[in-house]
Amino acid sequence: MECILCKEQIQNYTSEFNQLEINESHSVQICQSCVDKIVKWQQRKFAKLFPTERAKKLFNK
């Protein structure tokens, strides 16, 4: 399987962890590295929306 974002081969592919379902007719495969980057990006966005002491320490802001 190839990651839709970085085009690298997905190691140890499992549909549970590497398949993103957009809707019933669309899904994509994403490698763990790209999943981690998306999660970090999402965390930064939430930290800006809901600033807490923990988020500030985590992101040094």
LUMGUNU-386169 format. One record per residue (C-alpha): x, y, z; residue number from 1; residue in three letters. Coordinates in Angstrom, 3 decimals, decimal comma. Example, Ala and Ser with C-alpha at 12.3 -4.5 7.8 and 13.67 -1.06 7.14 Angstrom:
BEGIN
+----------+----------+----------+-----+---------+
|        u |        v |        w | num | residuo |
+----------+----------+----------+-----+---------+
|   12,300 |   -4,500 |    7,800 |   1 |     ALA |
|   13,670 |   -1,060 |    7,140 |   2 |     SER |
+----------+----------+----------+-----+---------+
***
This chain:
BEGIN
+----------+----------+----------+-----+---------+
|        u |        v |        w | num | residuo |
+----------+----------+----------+-----+---------+
|    0,000 |    0,000 |    0,000 |   1 |     MET |
|    1,142 |    3,541 |   -0,741 |   2 |     GLU |
|    0,403 |    6,567 |    1,456 |   3 |     CYS |
|   -1,792 |    9,077 |   -0,349 |   4 |     ILE |
|    0,081 |   12,023 |    1,207 |   5 |     LEU |
|    3,786 |   11,199 |    1,036 |   6 |     CYS |
|    3,683 |    8,387 |   -1,558 |   7 |     LYS |
|    5,846 |    6,108 |    0,663 |   8 |     GLU |
|    5,035 |    2,447 |    1,127 |   9 |     GLN |
|    2,978 |    1,825 |    4,274 |  10 |     ILE |
|    4,767 |   -0,573 |    6,617 |  11 |     GLN |
|    2,614 |   -3,012 |    8,616 |  12 |     ASN |
|   -0,616 |   -1,797 |    6,996 |  13 |     TYR |
|   -3,865 |   -2,359 |    8,900 |  14 |     THR |
|   -7,166 |   -0,872 |    7,833 |  15 |     SER |
|   -7,940 |    0,019 |   11,441 |  16 |     GLU |
|   -4,949 |    2,372 |   11,774 |  17 |     PHE |
|   -4,070 |    3,357 |    8,209 |  18 |     ASN |
|   -7,362 |    3,787 |    6,390 |  19 |     GLN |
|   -9,215 |    7,085 |    6,627 |  20 |     LEU |
|  -12,854 |    6,868 |    5,559 |  21 |     GLU |
|  -14,139 |   10,141 |    4,170 |  22 |     ILE |
|  -17,611 |    8,795 |    3,510 |  23 |     ASN |
|  -19,148 |    5,497 |    2,408 |  24 |     GLU |
|  -17,648 |    5,764 |   -1,075 |  25 |     SER |
|  -14,288 |    7,446 |   -0,396 |  26 |     HIS |
|  -11,364 |    6,261 |    1,687 |  27 |     SER |
|   -7,605 |    6,768 |    1,585 |  28 |     VAL |
|   -4,571 |    5,009 |    3,019 |  29 |     GLN |
|   -2,196 |    7,033 |    5,198 |  30 |     ILE |
|    1,119 |    5,922 |    6,702 |  31 |     CYS |
|    1,814 |    6,204 |   10,436 |  32 |     GLN |
|    4,304 |    9,026 |    9,922 |  33 |     SER |
|    1,667 |   11,172 |    8,186 |  34 |     CYS |
|   -0,934 |   10,230 |   10,818 |  35 |     VAL |
|    1,487 |   11,451 |   13,510 |  36 |     ASP |
|    2,029 |   14,727 |   11,644 |  37 |     LYS |
|   -1,724 |   15,253 |   11,298 |  38 |     ILE |
|   -2,229 |   14,584 |   15,011 |  39 |     VAL |
|    0,509 |   17,081 |   15,958 |  40 |     LYS |
|   -1,014 |   19,674 |   13,603 |  41 |     TRP |
|   -4,430 |   19,090 |   15,172 |  42 |     GLN |
|   -2,976 |   19,414 |   18,682 |  43 |     GLN |
|   -1,449 |   22,793 |   17,815 |  44 |     ARG |
|   -4,790 |   24,004 |   16,479 |  45 |     LYS |
|   -6,643 |   22,870 |   19,625 |  46 |     PHE |
|   -3,971 |   24,458 |   21,827 |  47 |     ALA |
|   -4,632 |   27,801 |   20,130 |  48 |     LYS |
|   -8,401 |   27,406 |   20,368 |  49 |     LEU |
|   -8,387 |   26,225 |   23,986 |  50 |     PHE |
|   -5,222 |   27,557 |   25,630 |  51 |     PRO |
|   -4,440 |   25,741 |   28,861 |  52 |     THR |
|   -1,331 |   25,637 |   31,017 |  53 |     GLU |
|   -0,582 |   22,095 |   29,823 |  54 |     ARG |
|   -0,893 |   23,067 |   26,145 |  55 |     ALA |
|    1,309 |   26,115 |   26,681 |  56 |     LYS |
|    4,013 |   23,977 |   28,298 |  57 |     LYS |
|    3,715 |   21,322 |   25,609 |  58 |     LEU |
|    4,142 |   23,792 |   22,743 |  59 |     PHE |
|    6,228 |   26,440 |   24,574 |  60 |     ASN |
|    3,771 |   29,219 |   23,827 |  61 |     LYS |
+----------+----------+----------+-----+---------+
***
